[in-house]
Structure formats: structure tokens, C-alpha cells
Amino acid sequence: MQGTAVKKGNSPPRVFKSVITATFKEHMAYRSRMAVSVFAQPVYFLVNYFIWQAIFQIRDTVSGFTFGQMLSYFAVSSLVGFLNWDDSGNVLPMLVQTGGFITFQLRPVSHIYYSFFQKVGHRIMAFLIEMLPVVCFYIMLGINLVPAEPFWVLISLFLSFVLSFLINYTIGTFAFWFVRTDGVRRAVYLFTSICSGAFLPLNLFPYSFQKLFFTCRFSLLHMYP
């Protein structure tokens, strides 16, 4: 059975460390593809900067946000997006379509664990290539990125990291029935982005929509514990 036989000296922690290292080295060889975000994200942020600057010229606050707070919101949102980006919902269907998934049934580690630690290695590299330059850009603009409660922020980031993987991996498993999951993946991405406030702070929506989005987000947390 899958995952029942592990060779001596090849314990799961050692295997997972090897997966993280191999993924880091593999994507580091093609880091230029990821480096595009270093230019794209600041452009996207500057667009939001000028839009909200024009809005705050008319009034001092919008739904309780000051101009500085709004900029901090979008800056933190983009950094969390870098951290939580996940491609398992695309990789797993590709393995199913090509028949590559069957090889994981012969390996000593379950594919879900292998895929998760691939994400860990990939995001470590993303932290160095994507996040740090963008963080420096935000600091140059004078945006405050220091959280009020660092401990709880770290806990929330860890849980969101795991949750985003579980959601995307679950979508990827639909490939066993649908073969292609592009439409489902995009629909779920749009839905979760709206409910999480990635596009706009939830405070800007009418109260009834806020309750709906909060309920949907709460349901997702219980659906993928």
C-alpha cells in the first residue's frame, strides 16, 4: 500500500527535507520566470495607489480606512498572496492526464505530502526572489508592514498556508472525474479572493454582502480543516 514501506535511513522527515531542497534548486534554475512578479506587483500596487489617492482627496476616510491604512492593506494582501500561492491544483490534474500520478503509488511517501513540501520549497524561493524585493519597495514608499500582534500573525499565516494548499489540492483531485479542472480552479479562485477581501476590503461592501462573504469563508474553514 502507498506510504507503508519506508526504507531504513529514508525516514519521512529526511524525504520531506530532500523534496524541499530539490524543489528549491529546480525552481532556482528557472528563477527568471518568478522574477517577473518583482516588476508586475509594484505596477499593480501603483495603480491602486493612484486610484485611492484620488478617492482620498475627496474625503479623509473610507469605511473607517485612512489613506495610509488602505495602502498597508493592499501591501499586506499582496505579500500574503505571494506566500500562499499554490500550483497543486494545476500539477495534480497534469499528472492524472499524463499517467504520471500512478508512479506515486510505488513511492514510500504519499503524493499529498510530497506536493505540500514541494510548495514549501517553492515558497521559500519565492520569499527570496519575489517577496523581499517587493517588501523593500513598500518600505521605500513609507508603508508600515509591522503587525500589531506578530505572534497571531504568524499563526494566521501558517494556517492560511496550509488551508490554501488543501483547497487547491482538493480541486486538483477533481481531475480523477473531470480530467480538466481549469474552470473549477478559476471559479474557486475568484470566489475565495472576493470572500477573503483580496480585491477590496470587505468593509466596502454592503453589510448584507459582508455577512454573506464571512459565512462563505467560515464554511470553507470547516470544509477544509
Secondary structure as the mmCIF struct_conf table of DSSP 4:
data_model
#
loop_
_struct_conf.conf_type_id
_struct_conf.id
_struct_conf.beg_label_comp_id
_struct_conf.beg_label_asym_id
_struct_conf.beg_label_seq_id
_struct_conf.end_label_comp_id
_struct_conf.end_label_asym_id
_struct_conf.end_label_seq_id
TURN_TY1_P TURN_TY1_P1 GLN A 2 GLY A 3
BEND BEND1 THR A 4 THR A 4
TURN_TY1_P TURN_TY1_P2 LYS A 8 GLY A 9
HELX_RH_AL_P HELX_RH_AL_P1 PRO A 12 MET A 28
TURN_TY1_P TURN_TY1_P3 ALA A 29 TYR A 30
HELX_RH_AL_P HELX_RH_AL_P2 ARG A 31 PHE A 56
TURN_TY1_P TURN_TY1_P4 GLN A 57 ILE A 58
BEND BEND2 ASP A 60 ASP A 60
STRN STRN1 VAL A 62 VAL A 62
TURN_TY1_P TURN_TY1_P5 SER A 63 GLY A 64
STRN STRN2 PHE A 65 PHE A 65
HELX_RH_AL_P HELX_RH_AL_P3 PHE A 67 ASN A 84
HELX_RH_AL_P HELX_RH_AL_P4 SER A 88 THR A 98
TURN_TY1_P TURN_TY1_P6 GLY A 99 GLY A 99
HELX_RH_3T_P HELX_RH_3T_P1 GLY A 100 LEU A 106
BEND BEND3 ARG A 107 VAL A 109
HELX_RH_AL_P HELX_RH_AL_P5 HIS A 111 ALA A 126
HELX_RH_PI_P HELX_RH_PI_P1 PHE A 127 MET A 131
HELX_RH_AL_P HELX_RH_AL_P6 LEU A 132 MET A 140
TURN_TY1_P TURN_TY1_P7 LEU A 141 GLY A 142
BEND BEND4 ALA A 148 ALA A 148
HELX_RH_AL_P HELX_RH_AL_P7 PRO A 150 THR A 173
TURN_TY1_P TURN_TY1_P8 PHE A 174 PHE A 174
HELX_RH_AL_P HELX_RH_AL_P8 ALA A 175 PHE A 178
BEND BEND5 VAL A 179 VAL A 179
HELX_RH_AL_P HELX_RH_AL_P9 ASP A 182 SER A 196
TURN_TY1_P TURN_TY1_P9 GLY A 197 GLY A 197
BEND BEND6 ALA A 198 LEU A 200
HELX_RH_3T_P HELX_RH_3T_P2 LEU A 202 LEU A 204
BEND BEND7 PHE A 205 PHE A 205
HELX_RH_AL_P HELX_RH_AL_P10 TYR A 207 MET A 223
#
